[in-house]
Amino acid sequence: MIIDLWANAMSTRAAKAFLGQEGFGGIEGFFGSEVREGMTEAGLVAEMDRVGVDKAVLSTALSTVDEPRMAFVAEHRDRLLVAASADDVEHPRQQSADVRARATDGILDAVRVSPLVQQYPLNHALYYPLYATCEELGIPVSINIGIPGPRVRSRCQDPVLLEDVLIDFPDLVIIGAHMGHPYEDLLIEYMLKWPNLYLSNSAYSAKYMHPGLVKFMGSSRGRGRVLFASDHPFLPMERALAAARQLPLEAEAMNDFLGDAAARILQGRAGG
């Protein structure tokens, strides 16, 4: 099974608006990616069919429910999962309530935290109610780590801060998103230390992966700890998958990377 842990459906206009935020200029050049001519939800599924991706985790906002999108997802739950992004960080009680409401509706598979956007450190108290709610409900949290492409302060995504969250929420599954570069050596040590910590290469082509991390992925302790994701269309799914398949991994390790491990982490949400 191939699972893309990070996919987006947005119009060309929406993509340009995203890239047009202050400090976001040059993000495409940082990752060597490109934005296609828009991507609807139906177009995303068609692209998954074309390149051979079984399931994708579609990004949405946590505080605003896009009813047409959710209706489409409900009809395609065999192909699409949902990750809701924390988008109103300064109102933590409401964000926690939003998680509960989305979980009750039955279409919430993960929560995303992107510290670079509002520049609060990933271990900030504002995130703690959200982390607590996700831990209680068994919902994985994807946290952007490492130096971001946008020209904003990077210290809010320092992976060192992950230990506070891992200690304070011992049952919370955390996926370090967007590769965590250039802290791969530290993240390997953290994954060896913390069994609930995983890493994803979203927005980062596998061809640029740190050699030590690739070696870790093929080891007995590292198999299944690094997960495939594209951030389509910013890093096109086809290009991301092609690069992933070129990694020097044996079959079991490759299968875990491309989707088998993600299916286990998502606790049946990706099954079937």
C-alpha positions as CSV (number, residue, x, y, z in Angstrom):
1,M,0.0,0.0,0.0
2,I,1.3,3.5,-0.9
3,I,0.1,6.3,1.3
4,D,1.0,9.9,0.8
5,L,0.8,11.6,4.2
6,W,0.6,15.1,2.9
7,A,-1.5,16.2,-0.1
8,N,-3.3,19.5,-0.9
9,A,-6.2,20.3,-3.2
10,M,-6.2,24.0,-4.1
11,S,-6.8,26.3,-7.0
12,T,-3.9,28.0,-8.7
13,R,-5.1,31.2,-7.2
14,A,-5.1,29.7,-3.7
15,A,-1.6,28.3,-4.2
16,K,-0.3,31.7,-5.3
17,A,-1.9,33.3,-2.3
18,F,-0.2,30.8,0.0
19,L,3.2,31.5,-1.6
20,G,2.5,35.2,-1.6
21,Q,2.4,35.4,2.2
22,E,5.1,37.6,3.8
23,G,8.4,35.7,4.0
24,F,7.2,32.9,1.7
25,G,8.9,34.2,-1.4
26,G,11.4,31.7,-2.8
27,I,9.9,28.6,-1.1
28,E,9.6,26.8,-4.4
29,G,13.3,27.4,-5.0
30,F,14.2,26.1,-1.6
31,F,12.5,22.8,-2.2
32,G,13.0,22.6,-5.9
33,S,9.3,22.2,-6.4
34,E,6.6,23.7,-8.5
35,V,2.9,24.5,-8.3
36,R,0.7,23.0,-11.0
37,E,-2.3,24.6,-12.6
38,G,-4.6,24.0,-9.6
39,M,-5.9,20.7,-8.1
40,T,-9.4,19.9,-7.1
41,E,-10.3,17.0,-4.8
42,A,-11.4,15.0,-7.8
43,G,-8.3,16.0,-9.6
44,L,-6.2,14.8,-6.7
45,V,-7.8,11.3,-6.7
46,A,-7.3,11.2,-10.5
47,E,-3.6,12.0,-10.0
48,M,-3.3,9.3,-7.3
49,D,-4.8,6.8,-9.8
50,R,-2.3,8.0,-12.5
51,V,0.8,7.7,-10.4
52,G,-0.2,4.7,-8.3
53,V,-0.9,6.1,-4.8
54,D,-3.6,4.2,-2.9
55,K,-4.4,6.7,-0.2
56,A,-3.5,10.3,0.6
57,V,-4.0,12.5,3.7
58,L,-5.7,15.7,2.5
59,S,-5.0,18.9,4.4
60,T,-7.8,21.0,5.7
61,A,-8.3,23.8,8.2
62,L,-9.2,22.9,11.7
63,S,-11.5,25.8,12.6
64,T,-13.4,26.0,9.2
65,V,-15.2,23.0,7.8
66,D,-15.3,23.0,4.0
67,E,-18.6,21.2,3.5
68,P,-18.2,20.4,-0.2
69,R,-14.7,19.0,0.5
70,M,-15.9,16.9,3.4
71,A,-18.8,15.6,1.4
72,F,-16.3,14.5,-1.3
73,V,-14.0,12.9,1.2
74,A,-16.9,11.1,2.8
75,E,-17.7,9.5,-0.6
76,H,-14.0,8.6,-1.1
77,R,-12.9,7.4,2.3
78,D,-11.3,4.4,0.7
79,R,-8.8,6.9,-0.9
80,L,-8.7,10.0,1.2
81,L,-7.9,10.7,4.8
82,V,-8.0,14.1,6.5
83,A,-5.5,16.1,8.5
84,A,-6.8,19.3,10.0
85,S,-4.3,22.1,10.5
86,A,-4.3,24.1,13.7
87,D,-5.1,27.6,12.2
88,D,-6.3,29.5,15.3
89,V,-3.5,28.9,17.7
90,E,-4.3,31.8,20.0
91,H,-7.6,30.3,20.9
92,P,-6.5,26.9,22.2
93,R,-9.8,26.0,23.9
94,Q,-11.7,26.4,20.7
95,Q,-9.1,24.5,18.7
96,S,-9.5,21.6,21.1
97,A,-13.3,21.8,20.8
98,D,-12.8,21.8,17.0
99,V,-10.8,18.6,17.2
100,R,-13.5,16.9,19.2
101,A,-16.2,18.0,16.8
102,R,-14.3,16.8,13.8
103,A,-13.5,13.5,15.5
104,T,-17.2,13.1,16.4
105,D,-18.1,13.7,12.7
106,G,-15.8,10.7,11.9
107,I,-13.6,12.4,9.4
108,L,-10.4,13.3,11.2
109,D,-7.3,11.2,10.9
110,A,-4.5,13.5,12.0
111,V,-3.9,17.1,13.2
112,R,-1.2,19.3,11.7
113,V,0.8,21.9,13.6
114,S,2.9,24.3,11.5
115,P,4.8,26.5,14.0
116,L,6.4,28.7,11.2
117,V,3.0,30.2,10.3
118,Q,2.3,32.0,13.6
119,Q,5.8,31.7,15.0
120,Y,5.0,30.1,18.3
121,P,7.5,27.4,19.3
122,L,6.1,23.9,18.9
123,N,6.3,23.4,22.7
124,H,4.4,26.6,23.5
125,A,1.6,26.4,26.1
126,L,-0.9,27.5,23.4
127,Y,-0.5,24.1,21.7
128,Y,-0.8,22.0,24.9
129,P,-4.6,21.7,25.0
130,L,-4.5,20.6,21.4
131,Y,-1.9,18.0,22.1
132,A,-3.8,16.8,25.2
133,T,-7.0,16.3,23.2
134,C,-5.2,14.4,20.4
135,E,-3.5,12.2,22.9
136,E,-6.8,11.5,24.6
137,L,-8.6,10.7,21.3
138,G,-5.7,8.7,19.9
139,I,-5.2,11.1,17.0
140,P,-1.6,11.5,15.6
141,V,-0.2,15.0,15.4
142,S,2.1,16.1,12.5
143,I,4.4,18.9,13.6
144,N,6.6,20.8,11.1
145,I,10.2,20.7,12.2
146,G,13.5,21.9,10.9
147,I,14.4,25.0,8.9
148,P,11.4,26.0,6.9
149,G,11.5,27.2,3.3
150,P,9.8,30.5,4.0
151,R,12.0,33.3,5.2
152,V,10.7,33.4,8.7
153,R,12.4,32.6,12.1
154,S,13.3,28.9,12.3
155,R,13.7,28.5,16.0
156,C,10.0,27.8,16.6
157,Q,10.6,24.5,14.7
158,D,13.8,23.4,16.4
159,P,13.5,19.6,16.9
160,V,15.1,19.9,20.3
161,L,11.7,21.3,21.5
162,L,10.1,17.9,20.6
163,E,11.3,16.4,23.8
164,D,9.1,18.6,26.0
165,V,6.0,17.4,24.0
166,L,7.1,13.8,24.1
167,I,7.7,13.9,27.8
168,D,4.5,15.7,28.7
169,F,2.3,13.6,26.3
170,P,3.8,10.1,26.5
171,D,1.0,8.4,24.6
172,L,0.8,11.0,21.8
173,V,2.0,9.9,18.4
174,I,4.1,12.6,16.8
175,I,5.2,12.8,13.2
176,G,7.9,15.3,12.5
177,A,6.9,16.7,9.1
178,H,8.9,18.4,6.3
179,M,12.0,16.3,7.0
180,G,13.6,18.2,9.9
181,H,16.6,19.2,7.8
182,P,19.4,19.8,8.8
183,Y,18.8,18.0,12.1
184,E,18.7,14.4,10.8
185,D,21.4,13.1,13.1
186,L,19.6,14.4,16.1
187,L,16.2,13.1,14.9
188,I,17.7,9.6,14.5
189,E,18.8,9.7,18.1
190,Y,15.4,10.9,19.2
191,M,13.6,8.2,17.2
192,L,15.8,5.6,18.9
193,K,14.9,7.1,22.3
194,W,11.2,7.9,21.8
195,P,9.0,5.1,20.3
196,N,6.1,7.4,19.5
197,L,8.2,9.7,17.3
198,Y,8.2,9.4,13.5
199,L,9.6,11.5,10.7
200,S,8.1,12.3,7.3
201,N,9.8,13.6,4.2
202,S,6.9,15.8,3.2
203,A,7.9,18.8,1.0
204,Y,11.4,17.3,0.7
205,S,12.5,15.0,-2.2
206,A,13.8,11.7,-1.1
207,K,16.8,12.1,-3.5
208,Y,18.2,14.7,-1.0
209,M,17.8,12.5,2.1
210,H,20.7,12.4,4.5
211,P,22.7,9.2,3.9
212,G,22.7,8.4,7.6
213,L,18.9,8.6,7.7
214,V,18.6,6.3,4.7
215,K,20.8,3.8,6.4
216,F,18.7,4.1,9.6
217,M,15.5,3.5,7.5
218,G,17.0,0.1,6.4
219,S,18.0,-1.0,9.9
220,S,16.0,-3.2,12.2
221,R,15.4,-0.3,14.6
222,G,14.7,2.3,11.9
223,R,12.3,0.4,9.6
224,G,8.9,2.1,9.6
225,R,10.0,5.2,11.4
226,V,10.3,7.4,8.3
227,L,7.2,7.9,6.3
228,F,6.5,9.0,2.7
229,A,4.7,12.2,1.9
230,S,4.8,14.7,-1.0
231,D,3.1,18.0,-0.1
232,H,1.5,17.8,-3.6
233,P,1.2,20.0,-5.6
234,F,4.1,22.0,-4.2
235,L,6.3,18.9,-4.6
236,P,4.4,17.0,-7.2
237,M,3.3,13.5,-6.1
238,E,4.7,11.8,-9.2
239,R,8.2,13.3,-8.7
240,A,8.2,12.6,-4.9
241,L,7.2,9.0,-5.5
242,A,9.7,8.4,-8.2
243,A,12.5,9.7,-6.0
244,A,11.3,7.6,-3.0
245,R,11.5,4.5,-5.1
246,Q,15.1,5.2,-5.9
247,L,16.2,4.9,-2.3
248,P,18.6,1.9,-1.7
249,L,16.2,0.0,0.6
250,E,15.2,-3.6,0.7
251,A,11.6,-4.6,0.0
252,E,10.4,-4.6,3.6
253,A,11.9,-1.3,4.5
254,M,10.7,0.3,1.3
255,N,7.1,-1.0,1.8
256,D,7.2,0.4,5.3
257,F,8.4,3.8,4.1
258,L,5.9,4.1,1.2
259,G,2.8,3.3,3.3
260,D,2.7,0.1,5.4
261,A,4.0,1.9,8.5
262,A,1.6,4.8,8.0
263,A,-1.3,2.4,7.8
264,R,-0.3,1.0,11.2
265,I,0.2,4.5,12.7
266,L,-3.2,5.6,11.5
267,Q,-4.7,2.8,13.5
268,G,-7.0,1.3,11.0
269,R,-8.1,4.6,9.4
270,A,-6.0,3.8,6.4
271,G,-6.9,0.1,6.3
272,G,-9.1,-1.7,3.8
